[in-house]
């Protein structure tokens, strides 16, 4: 699959998450912790990606092991307005492509306007 196809697929998935948040009366402009997860085939690859993300201060990266699967969880404090989250998610998709790993989307807790 080409990078463009992956970006288009990610945009559709991101929009679905935004719709779900909207159904919970989310205030997209409120800052919250957003997590991105990268699935890696080895601990070395996970350590390399986490090191890159930490070195360039894209967020707080942690290597997690679950069921013999290595993952990097990146936490970023940010709003999730559509233009911002699509740009950041697109960048994470490109990073995953560069490192030949899979990005497993993003998630956050809805922030109500109250």
C-alpha positions as CSV (number, residue, x, y, z in Angstrom):
1,X,0.0,0.0,0.0
2,X,1.4,3.4,-0.9
3,X,2.0,6.2,1.6
4,X,-0.8,8.2,0.0
5,X,-3.3,5.3,0.4
6,X,-2.2,4.9,4.1
7,X,-2.7,8.7,4.7
8,X,-6.2,8.6,3.1
9,X,-7.1,5.5,5.1
10,X,-5.9,7.2,8.3
11,X,-7.9,10.3,7.6
12,X,-11.1,8.3,7.3
13,X,-10.3,6.5,10.6
14,X,-9.4,9.8,12.3
15,X,-12.7,11.4,11.1
16,X,-14.6,8.4,12.6
17,X,-12.9,9.0,16.0
18,X,-13.8,12.7,15.8
19,X,-17.4,11.8,15.0
20,X,-17.5,9.5,18.1
21,X,-16.0,12.2,20.3
22,X,-18.6,14.7,18.9
23,X,-21.4,12.3,19.8
24,X,-20.0,12.7,23.4
25,X,-20.2,16.5,23.2
26,X,-16.5,16.8,23.0
27,X,-14.9,20.3,23.0
28,X,-12.2,19.6,20.4
29,X,-10.3,22.8,21.3
30,X,-9.6,21.6,24.9
31,X,-6.2,20.2,25.5
32,X,-6.0,16.6,26.5
33,X,-3.6,13.6,26.4
34,X,-3.7,12.0,23.0
35,X,-2.0,8.6,22.6
36,X,-0.6,7.2,19.3
37,X,0.6,3.6,19.3
38,X,3.2,2.1,17.0
39,X,3.4,-1.7,16.6
40,X,7.0,-3.0,16.3
41,X,8.5,-6.4,15.4
42,X,11.3,-6.1,17.9
43,X,12.4,-4.4,21.1
44,X,15.3,-2.8,19.2
45,X,13.0,-1.2,16.7
46,X,10.6,0.0,19.5
47,X,13.6,1.5,21.4
48,X,14.8,3.2,18.2
49,X,11.4,4.8,17.5
50,X,10.9,5.8,21.1
51,X,14.4,7.3,21.2
52,X,13.7,9.3,18.0
53,X,10.3,10.6,19.4
54,X,11.9,11.5,22.7
55,X,15.0,13.1,21.2
56,X,13.0,15.5,19.1
57,X,10.4,16.0,21.8
58,X,7.3,15.0,19.8
59,X,5.8,13.8,23.1
60,X,6.4,11.3,25.8
61,X,7.3,7.9,24.3
62,X,7.2,4.6,26.2
63,X,8.0,1.1,25.0
64,X,5.3,-1.4,26.1
65,X,5.3,-5.2,25.7
66,X,1.9,-7.0,25.5
67,X,1.5,-10.6,24.5
68,X,5.1,-10.7,23.0
69,X,4.3,-7.6,20.9
70,X,6.5,-4.5,21.2
71,X,4.7,-1.2,21.0
72,X,5.6,2.4,21.4
73,X,3.0,4.6,23.0
74,X,3.4,8.3,22.3
75,X,1.5,10.7,24.5
76,X,1.0,14.3,23.3
77,X,-0.9,17.0,25.2
78,X,-3.0,18.7,22.5
79,X,-6.4,19.7,21.2
80,X,-8.0,17.5,18.6
81,X,-9.6,20.0,16.2
82,X,-9.8,18.4,12.8
83,X,-7.0,20.3,11.2
84,X,-4.6,19.7,14.0
85,X,-5.3,16.0,14.6
86,X,-5.2,15.1,10.9
87,X,-1.8,16.8,10.5
88,X,-0.3,15.1,13.6
89,X,-1.9,11.7,12.7
90,X,-0.6,12.1,9.1
91,X,2.9,12.8,10.4
92,X,2.7,9.7,12.6
93,X,1.6,7.7,9.6
94,X,4.7,8.9,7.7
95,X,7.0,8.1,10.6
96,X,5.6,4.6,10.7
97,X,6.3,4.2,7.0
98,X,9.8,5.5,7.4
99,X,10.5,3.0,10.2
100,X,8.6,0.2,8.5
101,X,6.2,-0.3,11.5
102,X,2.4,0.0,11.9
103,X,0.8,2.9,13.6
104,X,-2.4,1.8,15.4
105,X,-4.2,5.1,15.3
106,X,-4.8,7.4,18.2
107,X,-7.2,7.8,21.1
108,X,-8.2,10.2,23.9
109,X,-10.8,10.8,26.5
110,X,-13.6,13.2,25.4
111,X,-13.4,16.6,27.0
112,X,-16.9,18.1,27.5
113,X,-17.5,21.8,27.3
114,X,-18.4,22.1,30.9
